[in-house]
Amino acid sequence: MIKVRKIVTYCMIGTIAFASRTVISNAAEVPIAGIDVLLSDFYQNTDKDYKDIKNYLSSDFFKEYADISFAQVTDYVNIRKKPSEESKIIGKLYNNSAATIISKKGEWYKVKSGTVTGYIKSDYLVTGKEAAEVAGSVGSKVATVNTTTLKVRKETSTDAPIITLLPIGEELKVKKEMDGWIKVSLGSQGTGYVSADYVDLSTEFTEAVSIEEEKAKLAAEEAARKAAEQSQSTDSSANNNSSNNSSSNTARYSAKSNNISSQDKISSNSSSNSSSSRDKIVSYALKFQGNPYVYGGTSLTNGTDCSGFTQSVFSNNGIYIPRDSRSQASSGKSVSISDIRPGDLIFYSRNGSINHVALYIGNGQVISASSPKTGIVVRSYNYRQPVKAVSYIN
């Protein structure tokens, strides 16, 4: 996601009162949205003067939004490998999605959005004032927890009852900013209030998808549809599988040692069984896409957090893993991120400490209980920088 920190939250609309296009200065081709209009008026001896230019260049808005553009199209615009309509399509930027401008070449912008870096014709993007207006209507305000444990309260008072506790790095959708407090969405738990001192505010925008990511998303949606259609048979199969594995050498988590005991190993009679287990785990996990996130929860239907999600999915398939993400990362068999297979776990960190886990489902995609804002969601495996991958399936 493209994010803009709070400094621009209050100056997105109406700060710059000039029409805008993007011009490039010097060989470096640095995009400077809107300044060309001011310079044009200045050289034509209109009412624009040095003060206008100085104010424009010194504004917080300019500093933060100078290189951000938005697609304004009916559906989506193609991102191409080279600045040519004959060039290979490598991604799509959907309407109202954001891209960071790297440079300009003729009528083409070189942009980066999500995992895609390529070219879009300038006709399909807005910058400057127009981009600010789009940002104000499509941006999603997010509060990121910046303290070890944040108390979410029922009312705007430190004496109000605590609804839930959230860990550092947790992201919440902002409903309203108040004096010293932020009203946030808690998904199925409704709304609550957090102290503004313990969250960082930003505005978030959707980004482009690569062709590979879109194919993977469609495949995941199709798999989820099939899983829903076969819900009864899948549940029955999973229960039978759990029963059969309970008497075999399935991995068991020892709460006492926080490790996988040496005599208990993940069972895999053959590569065929391994592939089948991976398919079952992925299909089962996809059934719960869209369900709510609840910190500390383990219910796949009523609410779970990231490690509760992976633990519950594996448990339903006869594989028992630790409860928290750090223990899950240390107890499984480490694999190279470049060698991950569907059913493996991918971990992410903040400030050097693992704080999130996701289940790899193939085609560069993961599913995880991400946050109260998104719930259980499918996204690209590298939406954050992965730091480790482990497997509990041979």
N, C-alpha and C positions, 0 to 999 in steps of 0.2 A: 504493500500500500504506500502511496505517496502521502507523506504527512507534512503539515506545516504547523510549527509550534505556536503556542498561544499568542505570541507577540503580534501575529497577524489576525487573530480571531476578531479583534475589535476594529480592524481597518480594512476589511475585505471589500466592502461595498461603499462606493462614493468617495473614496479617498483621493483617487486620481480623476480629475474632471476633464480629461482629454481623450479624444478618440485614439484608437491604438492599432498599429500594425507592428511588425517586428523588423528591425533593420540589423545589419551586421556591421561591426566596425573593425577595420583593419583585417590583416590576414588571419588573425586568430578566430575570426567568425564568431564572436561572442554575441549572443542574442540580447538585445536591449529593447524590450517591448514598450512601445509608446513614445520613446524619445525622438523618433524621426519626425513626428508631428510638431513637437515643440521647436525643433531645429528648423523645420521648413517654415513655420510661422515667423520665427525669429529673422531668418534671412530675407523674408518678404516684407519685413518691417511692419508686421501686424502688432497687435497689442500684447504679444508675448515678450517678456524681457528676461534678463539674466536671473531675476528672482524666481520666475516660474521654473526655469531649468534647474536652479540650485535646489529649490524645494522638492522638485520631482526626484532628483537623483539622491537626495538625502532622506527620503521618506522610508519608513520601515516597510511600507507596502512594496516599494520598488525592490528593496533588498531581498525580500522573501519570495516575491512572486515574479521576478523578472524573467525567470526561465521556465515557468509553468504554463502549460497550454491545455486546452480541453477540446475534445472532439465535439463538433456540432454537426451531426449527420442524422439521417433517418434511422439507421440501425447501427452500422459500424463502418469504419474506414480501414482499408488494408494497410499493413505496414510491410514495406518491401525491403529487400536486401540491399538494393542500390536505388539511386534517385532516378528511376525510370518506370513508366507504366508497364514495361515489358519484363521488369525484374521479378524475381521469385517472391511470392508472398510468404512472409515468415511469421506474421501475427495479425491480430485484429485489435483495434482500439474502438470500443463501443461508445455510443453517444454518451456525453457527459463524463467520460473517463478522462483521466489526467495523464499527461506525459511531460517529461522534463526535456526541454530543448537543449541540444548539445551544440548545434551549429545550423547554418543555413547555406544551401547551395542552389542558387537560382530560385525557382518556385518550390523547392523542396526543403523541408526541415529534417534534420537528423535528430531523432528523439530516442529517449530511453524510457520505457514504461514496463514495470514488472521485470520479467526476465528477457524482454525483447528490446533489442537496439536495432533501429532501422530507419527508413525514410517514409515520410508522409507529405503529400502535397499540402502547401500552405492554405489552399482553399477550404480545407476541411477542419482547420484548427482555428481557435480564437485565442488571443493573447491580451495582455494589458487590461484595460478597463472591462472589456467584454469577458475576459477570463475571470476577473474578479467577481463580476455579476453571476457567472455560472458557479463559481466556487461557493458564493454565499448561499446558493439554493441547493447544491448537490453535496456539499461537504458534510461529513459526519463528525461531530465533535466527540472526542475520546478523552477519557481520564485514565492515566496510567499510574498505578500505585507506586509510590517511591519510598515507602517505608516497609519494614520487615513484615508487619501484620497490621492491616487497616481495619478499623471497626466501622461497619456500615450501620447507621442508626435509623430508627423509625422517624425521628424528627430532627430539626436543626438545633440540637442541644447535646452537650456532652453528658447530660443526665438522662437522655432518651434511651429506651431499650435498644439493645444491639440485635440487629437482624441476622448478620452473618459476619464472618471474618474473611479477609482476602489477603493473599500473599503478595509480596513485592513483584512487580512486573505485570500484574493482572490489569487487563484493559476493560473499561466500562463505557457504555454509551451514555453520553451526557444528555440529560433531559432539560436541565435549567441551571444557570449559574446565579448564585445568590451571594449575599454578603458573608464571605468567609466559609460558605458551604456550597457543595455541588450536589444537585439532585441527579441520581444515576439510575439507569435501568438494571434490574436484577433478573431479567428474563421472566421465568415462571413465578419468581418470588415477588414480582411487582417492582416497586421502586424503593429507594432508600437515600440517605444523605451521608456524604462523607466530607470531612474537613478539607478545605481547599489547600491547606498547608501540606497535605500528605499525598497529593496527586499532581502529575504534570499534565497540562492540557494541550491538546493538539487537534488539528482538523485533518481528517483522513479522506482520501479520494480513491475510487476504484482505478485499477490500472489495466493495461493491455493483457491479452492472453496470447501465448504462442500457439501455432498450429498444433503442436504436439500436446500442449496443455488442453486445448479445446477437444481434441480427439479423446484424450484420457477422461475428461469430464463427461463427455457423451457416453463413453464406455462405462464409467462409474454409475451414471444415471440409469443406463440400461440394466446394469447388474443389480442395482437397487430395485428397479421395477420387477425384475424376475424374482428377486429374493422375496419381495412383498407378495407376489402371486403364489409363491411356493412356501409361504410362511408356515403353514401347518406341517408340511413334510420336512421342512428345514429344522423346525423345533424338535420334531420327533427324532430326526437323525442326530441332532446335536445331543439330545438327552441320552440316546443309545450310546453315542460315542463317549460321552462323559462316564457312563456306567461301565463300559468296557475298559476304559483307560484307568479307572480307579483301582483295578487290581494289577495293573502293569507298572512298568518303571517310568510313569509319567513324572515330570518334574514337580516337586513339592517344595513350597516355600517354608522355611523354618523361621518363624517369628523370633525365636530365641537367638539365633545366630545372624539373622539378616543375610543369609547366604543359601544357595542351593546346596543341600547336603550331598556329599560325595557319592553315596550309594544310590541316590535318586537322580536319574538322568532323563532328559526328554526322550520319549520313545519314538523310533522311526524304523519300521520294519523294512522299508524300501524307499527308493526315490519316488516311486509312484504314490506311496502313502504320504510322503512328505508334501508332494504337490497337491494331493487331495486335501490334506490338512490346511495348507495355505489358502486354497480356494474357499474352503468352508469358513475359515476365520475372516477372510475379506468379505465374503457374501453376508455373513452374519453381522459384521460391523456396519456395513452399508445400510442395513435395515433401520438403523437408528439415526441416520443422517437427518439433521433438522431438529432433533430433540434437544431439550434444554441443558445448559451447563449449570451445575451447582457446586460450589467449592466444598470439598469434603464429602461429596456424594458419590454413590456407587451404583445408582439406579439408571439403567440404560434408557428407561422410559420417563422417569420423573425427574431426573437430574443427576449428573455425575461430573467430576472434574477429570482432568486429562489422564492421570494414572489410574483413577477408578474406572475409567472407560476401558483402557487397555487390559486391566486386571479382570474386569467382568467379561469382556469378550473372550479372553483366553480361557477363563474359568469355565465358561459355557462349552468350550471345546476340549475340556479335560486337561488343560495345562494351567498350572498354578504358579503365579509369579508374585513378586513383592507388591506392596500397596503403594509406595511412593515412587516418584520418577527417578530419584537418585539411586535407590536400591534396585529398581528395574534395570537401570543402566549398568550397575556393577555386577549384577547376578547373572545376566545372560552371556552368551558367547559373542564376543566382539567380532564384527565384520566390517569390512571396508565399505564406506558409503557408496563407492562406485560399484560394489558387488551386491547391494541390497536386493532382496527378493520380496514379493508380496508376502505379508505376514510378519516381516521383520519390524522392529521398533526403531524409530529415529528420535534422537534427543537434541534439545536446544538449551542454551544457557543464557544467563544474564549475569554480568559482572563476574564471570568465571565459574558460576555455580549452575548446575543443571536445574532447570525449573519447568521444563515442559517435555512431554512425550507424545508422539503421534505414531499411528500404525500405517506402514507403507502398503499401498494397495496396487502398486504397479503403474507403469506409464508416467513416472515422475510425479505421482500424486500421493497424498497422505490423507487420512481421516483422523480427526481428533476432537475431543471436547475442548474447545479453544478458549472461550470466554463467555460471560453472561450475554455479551452483545451478539455473538455469532452462534452460540450453542455448538452442537456437534456438526462439524463442517468438513467438506472436502476441498483441498487446495493444493497448490504446488508444494513439493517437498522442501524446496529452498525458499519459501516465502520468508523464512528467517534462516540464518546461517546454521546448518546442522553441525553438531560437534561430535556426535557419536552415533553408531548404529549397533544394535545387538540382535541376535536371533535366539529364540527359544524353540526353534524347530530344526531338526537335523536335515 
